[in-house]
Amino acid sequence: MMTTPYDLCIDAPSARPLLSWKPGGSGTWRLNAHVDGIAMPALTVSRHLFVTWPWPDLTSTAKVEWQVGDSDWHTFEVGLLDQDWTASWISPAESLTPPPGQRPAYALRGGFPVSGEVACARLYATALGVYEVFLNGDRVGDAELTPGATSYAETLYAQAYDVTAALLHGANAVEVLLSDGWFRGMNGTWRKPGAWGERTAARVELHVRYTDGSTQVVRSGGDWTSQLSVITAADLMNGQTTDFTFVPPAPAPVLVDVVTAPPVDISPAPPVRRIEQRRPREVRRQANGSWIVDFGQNAAGWIRLSDLGPAGTRTVIDHGEHLDTTGDLTTSHLDAARPGQPPMPFVQRDQVVSSGTPGEVFEPRHTVHGFRYARISRGDVPLDPEALVMQVVHTGLRRTATFACGDDDINRLHEVADWSFRGNAVDIPTDCPTRERLGWTGDYQVFAPTAARLYDVDGFSRKWLRSVRDDQLDDGRIVNASPDHARLKVIDNPEANHITGSAGWGDAIVTVPWVLYETYGDRQVLAENVDAMIRWVEWALGRARDARHSTRAERSAEPLPHERYLWDGSFHWGEWLEPGDPGPAANPMAWFMADKGEIGTAYLFRSVRTLAEVAAVLGHDEDAARYAGIAEQVRAAWQTEFLDGGDRRQAFYVRALAFDLVPQQLRARFADDLVALIRTAGDHLGTGFLSTAELLPVLADTGHADVAYDLLYQRSSPSWLGMLDRGATTIWEDWDGVGADGTATASLNHYSKGAVIRFLHTHTLGLRQAPGSIAWERFVVAPLPDERIGWARGTFDSPCGIIAVSWRLADGDLLVEVDVPAGATAEILFPDGELVAAGPGRHVERRAVKPRG
């Protein structure tokens, strides 16, 4: 909850919420509060971020007003805490259960009377599945895909809604539309059903307070009914089918409390919402009678269609990212295939059958798709292009940064990378919004520092980290993707078990909380995750100690002393999708058995060293000292084994420099060697999944900003601008996601390589946190001007307030303007090394400079 105080919030996440505010100065702050109209004693606090509620614990439905100093009063309400839920879990009576991916949505219905004047009414709901609530026929709230993706065996979130205005005097009706969602629907590349349970269920509780002070509670229970709905098939991956002509059989009693569910909590993340609408850029009729619709942007969401045709018309909508050379929609690049097995075709298909009722609209809210294009088929029935709207759907993250510069291509790259993250922020950080949609730990480990610049991702990330902890295996390993729908923690899967525990992936449990702490000052996120960090690190240290790669066993029968700190004897994904490396496609066994100990040991060092810093922040001094010592031993082992010799690639040098593995006296040599590799490659990058994000910062920070900009401006493959030249509107998984012949490969919306845009903020614009600074109390403005860019400007809404930076080249001078918010201090660093201190307020500085370019 790293935001300014709320005007209204009815889902405070606990009896002791965290309070944060922009400081407006430094020192101490006076807090005032009223709880249900009762004044709390005024208190003085010495921090302004994540202050734990300092008065007695709040209770369910409590209404709170609070104030900092003499500022405006702000309000929130506490949600329904787990111990106070009294409603039963209700499940549909499923007479026939179709296969996973083809199951219908059920309507669960109840009724209740309202007998007086209503002062306020709050509805609380959750589900094992995806639900929508309707009150007297009107949809409640604007949150989508509720209750969200979690590891349902351990964590379940509820939503709260203000429904005061929706109640009628007399009889009222409540309906819950319930589908499989993440709980029981298809997941991942191979579209396996979620293994969280066999039955979906919902839980609903309505609290009504009348003006005379009396109260009424309406609960889901045995008096409710269930019935098939007009949504005859609903799956988040496969799509939704709605048949408005379907006449469901008579309602049946619901099943009561036949499911096992974890305690109900409130998510710290913003909900998924319909963020914006996009009209088609082009609608083109094909020779076969279907239409191809181009919305101009690859995104996550669905299509709202208000022209359904005459009664009985069946409209089929296929979604995808790419068109083939004939101009038809293709999704073959997203098919899943294993050696020796036929491919599994990738399909995202919605269907609707019209009843002919005027005003009928199809909007498939029980699915979500990744797409730019759609193919619409409905025989000879005409289609009105004006009836088509793309609803862009993802978590409603608050934007915290802006960036613009004097080069339109660079601005477009920033926009494309931003869109790629948005499309992969549908309640959890996913790898792609199409074929997998999994919360891969490696992807977010790479992108988290960039995400934390672009948006307020504290609550979003904390929600996902809870699933990572829930899924952690008993031996300490972090699974590859969370929530883990396959439930490797309790269901034996030898293949998945064999590839779980990879460096750069599992290390997300250490890296992501530290990013949140540094960015937002969120100490609690460290406390929540430190035990999981320790278990992960201890497992990795154990594998380093007990397992050796076969090449080292061939070198010496007994391990050399430093080998106990080499993490080389277990599976690592490695520098995934490195240019020129075919990966497992060419020879899966050789790839699997290859020595990736350099990568494993580098990440082991970084995670152990970060864990030492976490322990120090939390006051665990013995652990801090112990892990700091181990980190130095791991670094020494890396230097002994990898500092000299070997087949060096760009990623090796980037990682060595970015992770501070290289002795100070060798850093310049390593940087020069990296530059030589880049120049030899014709000014092309050669990095893959793990190291691309650090490539340009490492070059700039070692005195090679010219090389960094040459890579940024490279247009032939592999390159970022090369993607744009071939039509990318989101970042591709492969550098050659669309080949010169127009053929697509892999996902066309994979955000990890888009982490390059953090360089635009930290180096091109020049705005970065000062070393050792927490929550932006100190920052540095050190722009790296380049004649091809000419000027740059940007802002960052930091925990201390809005920071604004701009610079431009003018008549041989560099003109820099900086706005420093109250409670923060800054330094302006010019390219020649001159340093200017800057306190709160506006600063304008002009210096002669020799630009790059």
Secondary structure, DSSP 8 states (H G I E B T S, - for coil): --SS--S--S-B-SSS-EE----SSSS-EEEEEEETTEE---EEES--SSEE--SS---TT-EEEEEETTS--EEEEB---GGG-----EE---SS---TTS---EEEEEEEEE-S-EEEEEEEEEEESEEEEEETTEE--S-BSBT----TTT-EEEEEEE-GGG--SEEEEEEEEEE-HHHHSEETTTTEE--S-SS-EEEEEEEEEETTS-EEEEE-STT-EEEE-SEEEEETTTEEEEETT------EE-EES-S----EEE-SS--EEEEEEE--SEEEE-TTS-EEEEEEEEEEEEEEE----STT-EEEEEEESEE-TTS-EE-GGG-B--TTS--B----EEEEE----TT--B--TT--EEEEEEEEE-TT----GGGEEEEEEEE---B-EEEEES-HHHHHHHHHHHHHHHHTBSSSB-S-TTTT---BHHHHHHHHHHHHHHB--HHHHHHHHHHHHHH--TTS---SBSS-TT-TTTS--HHHHHT-S-TTTTTHHHHHHHHHHHHH--HHHHHHHHHHHHHHHHHHHHHHHH---HHHHHH-SS--GGGGG---SS----STT-TT--GGGT-HHHHHHS--HHHHHHHHHHHHHHHHHHHHHTT-HHHHHHHHHHHHHHHHHHHHHHSSSS---HHHHHHHHHTT-S-GGGHHHHHHHHHHHHHHTTS-----TTTHHHHHHHHHHTT-HHHHHHHHT--SSSSHHHHHHTT-SS--SSTTSB-TTS-B-S-S---GGGGGHHHIIIIIS-EEE-TT-STTSEEEE----BTTT-EEEEEEEETTEEEEEEEEEETTEEEEEEEE-TT-EEEEE-TTS-EEEE-SEEEEEEEE---B-
